[in-house]
Amino acid sequence: MARGTTNQVKSQAPISHVYIGFAGETGRGRVVHTGLWRMADGGNEWVSLAKGLPEAPAIRALAVHPLHPEIVYAGTQSGAYRSNDRGEHWQKMALPDHGLPVWSLLFHPNDPDIIYVGCDSAEIYRSDDGGEHWMRLPVAVRFPDITTLPTANPAKRVLMMGASASDPDLLYAAIEVGGILRSMDGGEHWENLSHGHYLNDDAVDMHGVLASRWRPGTVYTIGRAGMFQSTDEGDHWRHVPLEPLNAKGQVYCRDIREVPGNPRKLWVAAGRDFQGDMGVLLHSPDGGESWSRVDMGHKAPHTMFKLAFDEREPSRMSAATNGGEVYSSLDGGESWAAHPPPPSGTQIYALARG
């Protein structure tokens, strides 16, 4: 794909916004940046969004409703919040979660009124009515011994969730650290699929999962050790070879998305490692069969952490690093422009568009 031009023509489509959230790791002694900001396409100033959020909000998850872009959801250090006016005002949702940090939000591909929230301690919550009422799903699994070592992250955070469009009862969750979980009955029972994700060290440090809409039954997972693929809903896995970026011959993959309305096109946010000095975007035009590094026309100086698409206008997409850089493309990734630096904070842990 030819890239590098930063001059982009404004679309006549409805205005789209970029949302960024600052946070950090939840381990003791870790640095945490805070704040939630919004910028409209064509703008050059970030607007702070804080009314109704907890003090110094650590935002680790953001999601814009796929049909109603004025509705935005945010995951904070003390639960999940919803805004009905593009982030101007927020209300806490009544999850029975005793205030756990929220790491992921998912709209079910068949019904956006069905929402999942993933938290620390491998806790997952479900709402069937757009967030008015919630139930805790019974996630009870045994994690591999390697994830319970003294050096492992004990949080068992649900970093990303995925749902099958072809089988509404098939759900996945990526656990850091712990592996990939699967439910085949809508969340009533769960199993750990980590047997297929060992590579050299704690390759069960998983960051993302994607159930392909283009190839039902195909699942992609990403993590510290790169990417894995299953063609049988997660029963068996193979390591996907990617261009190596670090001394281990691996790629640190942090986020994976398919283009709304065109699931054959996949994107991955990656870098050398967690706090790497280089961020990259990887792109597949063929449903994951081949991957190449994208020439954005910019050198991202930190690991690329997050990706987001506008569901209404999928050609509008954004990417962000965990060092504070934000980039957007209005033409499906053909050309990219860098946004002005946010007024405060650099650790971008959440990104959304709409």
C-alpha positions in Angstrom: 0.0 0.0 0.0 1.4 3.4 -0.9 1.6 5.8 2.0 3.4 8.9 3.2 1.2 11.8 2.3 -0.2 13.8 5.2 -2.5 16.2 3.2 -5.9 14.7 3.3 -9.1 15.9 1.7 -12.1 16.4 4.1 -14.9 14.0 3.5 -18.5 15.1 3.4 -19.4 12.3 5.8 -20.8 13.1 9.3 -18.2 14.5 11.6 -16.1 11.9 13.4 -14.2 12.2 16.6 -11.1 10.6 18.1 -11.2 9.7 21.8 -8.0 8.9 23.8 -7.7 7.7 27.3 -4.6 7.8 29.6 -3.8 5.1 32.2 -1.0 2.7 33.0 -0.4 -0.7 34.6 -2.3 -1.6 37.8 0.7 -3.2 39.5 2.1 -1.6 42.7 4.5 1.3 42.0 3.6 1.6 38.3 3.2 5.1 36.8 -0.3 5.9 35.8 -1.3 8.9 33.7 -4.9 10.0 33.7 -7.5 11.9 31.6 -9.9 11.5 28.7 -9.7 13.7 25.6 -11.6 14.2 22.3 -10.7 15.8 19.0 -12.9 16.2 15.9 -11.5 15.4 12.5 -10.2 18.6 11.0 -9.6 20.0 14.5 -6.3 20.7 16.2 -7.2 21.0 19.8 -7.9 18.2 22.4 -11.0 18.7 24.5 -11.0 17.3 28.1 -13.9 15.1 29.0 -14.3 14.7 32.8 -17.9 15.6 34.0 -19.2 12.7 36.0 -16.0 10.6 35.7 -14.1 9.6 38.9 -11.3 12.0 39.9 -8.1 11.5 37.9 -9.8 8.9 35.6 -7.5 6.2 34.4 -9.1 5.1 31.1 -8.1 1.7 29.9 -11.1 1.0 27.6 -13.2 3.1 25.2 -16.0 2.2 22.8 -18.4 4.2 20.6 -21.8 2.6 19.9 -21.7 1.3 16.3 -25.2 2.7 15.5 -25.4 5.7 17.8 -22.1 7.6 17.9 -23.3 10.0 20.5 -23.2 7.1 23.0 -19.7 6.4 24.3 -18.5 3.9 26.9 -15.4 4.2 29.1 -13.6 1.8 31.4 -12.0 3.4 34.5 -10.1 2.4 37.6 -13.4 2.2 39.4 -15.8 0.7 37.0 -17.6 1.4 33.7 -19.2 4.7 32.6 -21.6 5.8 29.8 -22.1 9.1 28.0 -25.0 10.0 25.8 -23.5 13.2 24.4 -20.1 12.2 23.0 -18.4 12.4 26.3 -19.6 15.7 27.6 -21.3 14.1 30.6 -20.8 10.6 32.2 -22.8 8.3 34.4 -21.5 5.2 36.2 -23.1 2.0 35.1 -24.4 -0.4 37.7 -22.1 -3.3 37.3 -21.9 -5.5 40.4 -18.1 -5.3 40.0 -17.0 -3.9 43.4 -15.0 -1.2 41.6 -12.5 -3.3 39.6 -10.5 -1.6 36.9 -12.1 -2.1 33.5 -9.8 -3.1 30.6 -12.1 -4.0 27.7 -15.5 -3.3 26.2 -17.2 -5.3 23.5 -20.5 -4.9 21.5 -21.7 -8.2 20.3 -21.5 -8.3 16.4 -25.1 -9.5 16.1 -26.7 -7.1 18.6 -25.0 -3.9 19.9 -27.4 -3.8 22.9 -25.5 -6.8 24.2 -22.3 -5.4 25.8 -19.5 -7.2 27.6 -17.1 -5.6 30.1 -13.8 -7.2 31.0 -12.0 -6.4 34.3 -9.1 -7.4 36.5 -9.3 -10.9 38.1 -10.7 -12.4 34.9 -14.1 -11.0 35.7 -16.5 -10.5 32.7 -19.9 -8.8 32.9 -22.8 -8.8 30.3 -25.7 -6.5 29.6 -28.5 -7.3 27.2 -30.1 -3.9 27.3 -27.4 -1.4 26.3 -25.9 -1.2 29.8 -29.0 -0.7 32.0 -28.7 -4.0 33.7 -25.7 -6.3 34.2 -24.9 -9.8 35.2 -21.5 -11.3 36.1 -20.6 -14.3 33.9 -19.2 -17.4 35.8 -15.6 -17.4 34.6 -14.1 -20.2 36.5 -10.9 -21.7 34.9 -7.5 -23.0 35.9 -4.7 -20.8 34.6 -1.3 -22.3 33.5 1.3 -22.6 36.3 3.6 -20.2 34.5 1.0 -17.4 35.0 1.1 -17.9 38.8 4.8 -17.5 39.3 6.0 -14.7 41.6 7.3 -12.8 38.6 4.0 -13.0 36.7 1.4 -10.3 36.7 -1.3 -11.4 39.1 -4.1 -9.3 37.8 -5.5 -11.7 35.2 -6.9 -8.7 33.4 -9.3 -9.2 30.5 -7.4 -7.1 27.9 -9.7 -7.8 25.0 -12.8 -9.9 24.1 -14.2 -11.3 20.9 -17.5 -12.7 19.7 -18.4 -14.8 16.7 -20.8 -13.3 14.2 -21.7 -16.8 12.9 -22.3 -18.4 16.3 -23.8 -15.9 18.8 -22.9 -18.2 21.8 -19.1 -18.4 20.9 -17.1 -15.9 23.0 -13.4 -15.4 23.6 -11.3 -13.4 26.1 -7.6 -12.5 26.0 -6.1 -12.6 29.5 -2.9 -10.8 30.6 -1.4 -12.9 32.0 -3.3 -16.2 31.6 -4.0 -17.1 28.0 -7.1 -17.2 25.8 -10.5 -18.2 27.3 -13.4 -19.6 25.3 -17.1 -20.0 26.0 -19.3 -22.0 23.6 -22.6 -21.3 25.5 -22.8 -17.6 25.7 -20.6 -17.3 28.8 -22.1 -19.9 31.1 -19.0 -22.1 31.0 -15.4 -21.2 30.1 -12.2 -23.1 29.2 -8.6 -22.1 28.9 -7.0 -22.6 25.5 -3.4 -21.7 26.5 -2.1 -25.1 25.5 -1.5 -23.6 22.0 0.2 -20.4 23.0 3.5 -21.5 24.6 6.5 -20.4 22.6 9.5 -19.8 24.8 8.8 -17.8 28.0 5.4 -16.7 29.2 3.8 -16.6 25.8 0.5 -16.8 27.5 0.9 -13.0 28.0 -2.0 -12.4 25.6 -3.3 -9.0 24.5 -6.0 -9.6 21.9 -8.4 -12.0 20.2 -10.3 -11.7 17.0 -13.0 -14.1 15.7 -13.0 -13.7 12.0 -16.2 -12.6 10.2 -14.7 -13.4 6.9 -13.7 -17.0 7.7 -16.1 -18.4 10.4 -14.2 -20.7 12.7 -10.9 -18.8 12.2 -9.6 -17.0 15.3 -6.5 -14.8 15.7 -4.8 -14.1 19.0 -1.9 -11.7 19.7 0.4 -11.1 22.6 4.0 -10.6 23.7 5.1 -13.5 21.5 3.4 -12.3 18.4 0.4 -13.8 16.7 -1.3 -17.2 16.6 -4.1 -18.5 14.4 -6.7 -21.3 14.8 -9.0 -22.5 12.0 -11.1 -24.7 14.3 -12.5 -22.1 16.8 -9.5 -22.4 19.1 -9.0 -26.1 19.4 -5.6 -26.0 17.7 -3.1 -23.1 17.1 -0.2 -22.2 14.9 2.3 -19.4 15.4 2.0 -16.9 12.6 5.4 -15.8 11.2 5.8 -12.0 11.2 8.7 -9.8 10.4 10.8 -10.0 13.7 11.3 -6.7 15.5 13.3 -7.8 18.7 16.2 -10.0 19.7 13.9 -13.0 20.3 12.8 -12.9 16.7 9.3 -11.9 17.7 6.9 -8.9 17.4 5.2 -7.5 20.5 1.5 -7.3 19.3 -0.9 -5.1 21.3 -4.1 -4.7 19.4 -5.9 -6.4 16.5 -8.9 -5.2 14.5 -10.7 -6.0 11.3 -12.1 -3.2 9.1 -15.8 -2.7 9.7 -17.8 -3.9 6.7 -14.6 -5.5 5.1 -13.4 -8.2 7.5 -10.9 -9.5 4.9 -8.7 -6.5 5.9 -7.0 -6.9 9.3 -4.7 -4.5 11.2 -2.4 -5.0 14.1 -0.7 -2.4 16.4 2.8 -3.6 17.4 6.3 -2.8 18.4 9.6 -4.2 19.7 8.3 -4.8 23.2 6.1 -3.2 25.9 8.2 0.0 26.2 9.9 -0.2 22.8 11.5 2.6 20.9 9.6 1.8 17.7 5.9 1.4 16.9 4.5 -0.2 13.7 1.2 -1.1 12.1 0.8 -4.4 10.4 -1.8 -5.0 7.6 -3.3 -8.0 6.0 -5.4 -7.6 2.9 -6.4 -11.3 2.7 -7.9 -12.2 6.1 -4.6 -12.9 7.8 -2.9 -15.1 5.2 -0.1 -12.5 4.6 1.1 -9.5 6.6 3.3 -6.5 5.8 4.5 -3.5 7.7 2.7 -0.3 6.8 4.7 2.8 5.7 2.8 5.6 7.5 5.1 8.3 6.5 5.9 8.8 10.2 8.3 7.0 12.5 6.4 6.2 15.7 9.0 6.4 18.5 7.0 4.2 20.9 5.1 0.9 20.7 1.9 1.2 18.8 -0.7 0.3 21.4 -4.2 0.9 20.0 -6.3 0.9 16.8 -9.8 2.3 16.2 -12.2 2.6 13.3 -15.3 4.7 12.7 -18.1 2.1 12.3 -20.1 4.5 10.1 -17.1 5.5 7.9 -14.5 2.7 8.2 -12.1 4.6 6.0 -11.6 6.8 9.0 -9.1 5.1 11.4 -6.7 6.1 14.1 -3.7 4.6 15.9 -2.0 5.5 19.1 1.2 4.7 20.9 1.8 4.2 24.6 4.2 7.2 24.4 1.4 9.7 23.5 1.5 9.8 19.7 -1.8 9.8 17.8 -2.2 9.3 14.1 -5.2 9.2 11.9 -6.1 8.3 8.3 -9.2 9.3 6.4 -8.6 7.1 3.4 -8.4 3.6 4.9 -4.7 3.7 5.8 -3.3 5.0 2.5 -2.0 8.2 4.1 -1.6 9.3 7.7 -1.5 12.6 9.6 -0.1 13.1 13.1 -2.3 14.8 15.7 -1.0 17.5 18.0 0.4 16.1 21.3 -2.2 15.8 24.0 -2.1 18.6 26.7 -1.0 16.2 29.4 -0.1 12.6 29.7 1.6 10.2 27.3 0.5 6.7 28.3 -2.4 6.1 25.9 -4.2 2.9 26.9 -7.6 3.5 25.2 -8.7 4.7 21.8 -12.0 5.0 20.0 -13.6 6.7 16.9 -17.0 7.8 16.0 
